[in-house]
């Protein structure tokens, strides 16, 4: 499984080619605007502000699996702009479990087993510079957790 074999579509319908970010660590977070963890979006923006200039790519992936994302793409964009201004990448809505899951998540399931799949919104996946899954965290791990940041810094080359 390699992240760089996959792509996403952003909120405005533009394709995000992951191979464009080869040699950069990649953090993917399945998000939902009605999740109790939605305040983490502010922390993701802070993380992007701090570490994006060092090469960290952050992708928020609105997820429809856990009944916490009722909005369509336009409403998600509006909600984020009004409540959680961001400069990281945000994809269109995707499923991350089941037969309709995004191909990356289907591949992770095949290679890593069901334990790798999110059980709720705001599961975090860190991919290394080669596009291989380096680490993943449950929703309760906050983006400003020192252990979380330490793992990202290691992928950035120890900044």
C-alpha positions in Angstrom: 0.0 0.0 0.0 1.3 3.4 -0.9 -0.4 6.7 -0.5 1.1 8.1 -3.7 -0.8 5.6 -5.7 -4.1 7.3 -4.7 -5.7 10.7 -5.3 -8.6 12.7 -3.7 -11.0 15.3 -5.0 -11.1 18.6 -3.0 -14.2 20.5 -2.0 -14.3 22.4 -5.2 -14.0 19.3 -7.4 -10.3 19.6 -8.2 -8.2 16.4 -8.1 -5.5 16.3 -5.4 -2.6 14.3 -6.9 -0.8 12.8 -3.9 2.4 12.1 -5.9 2.8 15.8 -6.2 3.8 15.7 -2.5 6.3 12.8 -2.8 9.1 13.2 -0.2 6.8 15.0 2.2 5.0 13.4 5.2 1.3 13.3 4.9 -1.3 13.5 7.7 -4.8 12.4 6.7 -7.6 13.0 9.2 -11.2 11.8 8.6 -13.3 14.7 9.9 -17.0 15.5 10.4 -18.6 18.9 11.1 -21.0 17.4 13.7 -18.4 15.3 15.6 -17.7 16.1 19.2 -14.0 16.3 18.1 -14.6 19.2 15.6 -12.6 21.7 17.7 -9.6 19.7 16.6 -9.9 21.5 13.3 -8.4 24.6 15.0 -5.5 22.5 16.2 -5.0 21.0 12.8 -4.7 24.6 11.4 -2.2 25.5 14.1 -0.2 22.3 13.2 -0.3 23.3 9.5 0.8 26.8 10.3 3.7 25.5 12.4 4.9 22.5 10.3 3.5 23.0 6.8 6.4 25.2 5.9 8.7 22.3 6.9 6.9 20.0 4.5 4.0 18.5 6.4 0.9 18.0 4.2 -2.4 17.9 6.1 -5.5 16.6 4.4 -8.9 16.7 6.2 -11.2 14.1 4.7 -14.9 14.7 5.5 -16.3 11.3 6.3 -19.9 10.1 5.9 -19.6 6.8 7.8 -20.4 7.8 11.4 -23.6 9.9 10.9 -21.7 13.1 11.8 -21.4 14.7 8.4 -24.8 15.8 7.1 -23.5 18.7 5.0 -22.7 18.6 1.3 -19.4 19.9 0.0 -20.6 23.5 -0.4 -22.0 23.5 3.1 -18.8 22.0 4.5 -16.7 24.7 2.8 -19.0 27.4 4.3 -19.0 25.8 7.8 -15.2 25.6 7.8 -14.6 29.1 6.5 -17.0 30.6 9.0 -16.0 28.5 12.1 -12.5 27.0 11.5 -10.6 28.9 8.8 -8.0 26.6 7.3 -5.1 26.5 4.8 -4.6 22.8 4.7 -6.2 20.5 2.0 -9.8 19.4 2.4 -11.4 16.7 0.3 -14.9 16.1 -0.8 -17.0 13.7 1.4 -15.8 10.1 1.3 -16.6 6.9 3.0 -13.7 5.3 4.9 -15.3 1.9 5.8 -17.5 -0.6 3.9 -17.8 -1.3 0.2 -18.0 2.3 -0.7 -14.8 3.3 1.1 -12.1 5.4 -0.6 -9.6 3.0 -2.4 -6.8 4.0 0.1 -8.9 2.8 3.0 -9.9 -0.4 1.2 -6.2 -1.1 0.5 -5.3 -0.4 4.2 -8.0 -2.9 5.2 -6.6 -5.5 2.9 -3.0 -5.0 4.0 -3.3 -4.1 7.7 -6.7 -5.6 8.8 -9.8 -4.2 10.3 -8.0 -2.7 13.3 -6.5 0.0 11.0 -9.9 1.4 10.0 -11.4 4.4 11.9 -14.1 3.7 14.4 -15.2 7.3 14.4 -14.4 10.7 13.1 -11.0 12.3 13.6 -8.8 9.2 13.3 -5.4 10.3 12.2 -3.0 8.6 9.7 0.6 9.7 9.2 2.3 8.6 6.0 6.1 8.9 5.7 8.0 10.6 2.8 7.8 7.3 0.8 4.0 7.2 1.1 4.0 4.3 3.6 1.8 4.3 6.7 4.0 5.3 9.6 1.5 5.7 12.4 -2.1 6.2 13.2 -4.1 7.5 16.2 -7.6 7.3 17.6 -9.8 10.4 17.6 -9.0 11.1 21.3 -5.4 11.9 20.5 -5.3 15.7 20.0 -3.2 17.3 17.2 -1.3 19.3 19.9 -0.4 16.1 21.9 3.4 16.1 22.4 3.7 12.4 21.4 1.7 13.1 18.2 3.9 16.1 17.4 7.1 14.2 18.2 6.1 11.5 15.6 5.4 14.1 13.0 8.7 15.8 13.7 10.5 12.5 13.2 9.0 12.2 9.8 10.0 15.7 9.0 13.6 14.9 9.8 13.7 15.9 13.4 13.0 19.6 13.2 
